[in-house]
């Protein structure tokens, strides 16, 4: 019998107490595992150290095996990551932040696990995508996550207009993210590209003490930026949402 692949959520950043965002049963399940697949072994060990402060780990941290899976991992290497599971060992797929396999390179591994009859169990934890939809006041019945938009200004403006048109015609909330140091450029592009009545939500540092979530029209955001009152979101993880009216 193969082992089970547990999908383990991580915090969305430094938090005062792990239990505020990661349920106790998830921490206990994580502590019992001896093999993990993670985007970065160093940050995964830091997460396991936090878990271990509340729940004794199955073995000393330095003896826990962590294999890396990131954007540079070749497809042909994925099956090797599943070998311990195929041999009957349980394992955890842990994200850098939030939930695995959503805006995360772990999706391919999960699909391969299904193909080889490995049970997959998702565990409860924070998702910046769902939390931002919940708090935005935009359409939560129909929404789409679009990842990163083009970095080229002209291509980005074109893509924003495409998403706004789709949002308006389908009444669908459109979500995307940006590299944190380009948050200001993204909001400026939204203000410049979207109609004044389009709703724009900026959700920063979700679930953290510094969390800020604000929804206004494009015209209102334009006024704030003109007055020099941009959000405090430089180098902070942020989700952007729009809903065309």
C-alpha positions in Angstrom: 0.0 0.0 0.0 1.4 3.5 -0.9 1.7 6.1 1.7 -0.5 9.3 1.9 0.5 12.6 0.4 -0.6 15.3 2.9 -1.0 18.8 1.5 0.3 21.1 4.3 -0.5 24.8 4.4 2.1 27.3 5.6 1.6 30.7 7.1 1.3 33.7 4.8 4.2 35.4 6.6 5.6 35.9 10.1 2.8 35.6 12.5 2.6 36.0 16.3 1.3 32.5 16.9 1.2 29.5 14.5 -2.1 28.3 16.0 -3.8 31.6 14.8 -3.6 30.3 11.2 -2.6 26.7 11.2 -5.1 24.4 13.1 -3.7 22.2 15.8 -4.6 18.9 14.0 -2.7 20.1 11.0 0.4 20.8 13.1 0.1 17.4 14.8 -0.2 15.7 11.4 2.8 17.6 10.1 4.9 16.7 13.2 4.3 13.0 12.7 5.8 13.0 9.2 9.5 12.2 8.4 9.6 13.1 4.7 8.6 16.4 3.0 8.6 17.9 -0.4 9.0 21.7 -0.3 9.9 24.6 -2.6 12.8 25.5 -0.4 14.4 23.2 2.2 15.7 26.0 4.4 12.3 27.7 4.9 10.6 24.3 5.2 12.9 23.5 8.2 12.0 26.9 9.7 8.3 26.0 9.5 8.9 22.6 11.0 10.8 24.2 13.8 7.7 26.3 14.6 5.6 23.2 14.5 8.0 21.4 16.7 7.7 24.0 19.4 4.1 22.9 19.9 4.2 19.3 18.8 7.3 17.0 19.1 8.6 16.1 15.7 8.8 12.4 14.7 12.6 12.7 14.7 15.3 15.3 15.1 14.8 18.1 12.6 18.2 17.5 11.0 17.2 13.9 10.3 13.9 14.8 8.6 14.3 14.3 4.8 13.2 17.3 2.7 13.3 17.1 -1.1 13.0 20.3 -3.1 10.4 21.0 -5.8 10.4 24.4 -7.5 10.1 26.0 -11.0 13.6 24.6 -11.9 12.7 20.9 -11.1 12.5 18.9 -14.3 9.3 16.9 -14.9 11.3 13.7 -15.1 12.4 14.2 -11.5 8.9 14.2 -10.1 8.5 10.4 -9.9 11.6 10.2 -7.8 10.0 12.5 -5.2 7.2 10.0 -4.8 9.4 7.0 -4.3 9.1 7.0 -0.5 5.3 7.2 -0.8 5.2 4.3 -3.3 7.3 2.4 -0.7 4.5 3.0 1.8 5.8 6.1 3.7 3.5 9.1 4.4 4.8 12.4 3.2 3.9 16.1 3.3 3.9 18.6 0.4 4.5 22.0 2.1 4.1 25.4 0.5 6.4 28.4 0.9 3.3 30.4 1.9 -0.4 29.5 2.0 -1.7 26.2 0.5 0.2 23.8 -1.7 -0.6 23.4 -5.4 -2.5 26.7 -5.7 -0.2 29.3 -7.4 2.5 26.8 -6.4 4.7 24.3 -8.3 3.3 21.4 -6.3 0.3 20.8 -8.6 2.2 18.6 -11.0 3.3 16.4 -8.1 -0.2 16.0 -6.9 -1.5 15.0 -10.3 1.3 12.4 -10.6 0.4 11.1 -7.1 -3.2 10.5 -8.4 -1.9 8.7 -11.5 0.1 6.3 -9.3 -2.8 5.6 -6.8 -1.3 7.6 -4.0 -4.0 9.0 -1.6 -3.9 12.8 -1.4 -5.3 14.6 1.6 -5.5 18.4 1.7 -5.3 20.0 5.1 -6.9 23.2 6.2 -5.0 26.4 6.2 -4.8 30.0 4.9 -5.1 30.8 1.2 -4.5 34.4 0.2 -6.7 33.9 -2.8 -9.8 32.8 -1.0 -9.3 35.1 1.9 -9.0 38.1 -0.4 -12.2 37.1 -2.2 -14.0 36.8 1.1 -12.9 40.2 2.3 -13.2 42.1 -1.0 -16.9 42.4 -1.3 -16.6 41.4 -5.0 -18.3 38.5 -6.6 -17.5 35.3 -4.7 -19.8 33.2 -6.8 -17.6 33.5 -9.9 -13.9 34.4 -9.8 -10.7 33.6 -11.6 -7.0 33.7 -10.5 -4.7 34.9 -13.2 -1.3 34.7 -11.5 1.2 37.3 -12.6 0.5 39.9 -15.3 3.1 40.9 -17.9 5.9 43.1 -16.6 6.0 45.1 -19.8 3.9 48.2 -19.3 2.1 48.1 -22.6 1.4 44.4 -22.4 0.3 44.7 -18.8 -2.2 47.5 -19.7 -3.6 45.4 -22.5 -4.0 42.4 -20.2 -5.7 44.5 -17.6 -8.2 45.8 -20.1 -8.9 42.2 -21.3 -9.5 41.1 -17.7 -11.7 44.1 -17.0 -13.8 43.4 -20.1 -14.2 39.8 -19.2 -15.1 40.7 -15.6 -17.8 43.2 -16.8 -19.3 40.8 -19.3 -19.3 37.7 -17.1 -19.7 39.5 -13.8 -16.6 37.6 -12.7 -14.0 38.8 -10.1 -10.5 38.7 -11.6 -7.5 38.2 -9.2 -3.8 38.5 -9.8 -0.6 39.0 -7.9 2.6 41.0 -8.4 6.2 40.8 -7.2 5.9 42.8 -3.9 8.4 45.5 -4.9 6.2 46.2 -8.0 3.0 46.7 -6.1 2.9 50.4 -6.6 3.4 50.1 -10.4 0.6 47.5 -10.5 -1.9 49.8 -8.7 -0.9 52.7 -10.9 -1.5 50.6 -14.0 -4.9 49.5 -12.7 -5.9 53.1 -12.1 -4.7 54.1 -15.6 -6.3 51.2 -17.4 -9.6 50.5 -15.7 -12.8 52.5 -16.0 -13.5 54.8 -13.1 -16.4 52.7 -11.9 -14.5 49.4 -11.8 -14.1 48.0 -8.3 -10.5 47.5 -7.3 -9.5 45.7 -4.1 -6.0 45.7 -2.7 -5.4 43.0 -0.1 -2.0 43.2 1.7 -0.3 41.0 4.3 -3.5 38.8 4.7 -3.8 37.1 8.1 -0.8 39.0 9.5 -0.9 41.8 12.1 -0.1 44.3 9.4 -3.1 43.2 7.2 -4.9 45.8 5.2 -7.7 45.1 2.7 -9.5 47.9 0.9 -12.0 48.0 -1.9 -12.8 51.2 -3.8 -13.6 52.3 -7.4 -10.8 53.0 -9.8 -11.7 56.7 -9.6 -11.4 56.7 -5.8 -8.0 54.9 -6.0 -6.9 57.5 -8.6 -7.8 60.3 -6.2 -5.9 58.7 -3.3 -2.8 58.2 -5.5 -3.0 61.8 -6.7 -3.1 62.9 -3.1 0.0 60.9 -2.3 -1.9 58.4 -0.2 -0.8 55.1 -1.7 -1.3 52.0 0.4 1.6 50.9 2.6 2.3 47.8 0.5 5.9 48.1 -0.7 7.6 44.7 -0.6 4.5 43.2 1.1 2.6 40.3 -0.5 -0.5 41.7 -2.1 -3.5 40.3 -4.0 -5.2 42.6 -6.5 -8.9 42.0 -7.4 -11.1 43.8 -9.9 -14.8 43.6 -10.8 -16.0 45.6 -13.8 -19.3 47.4 -13.4 
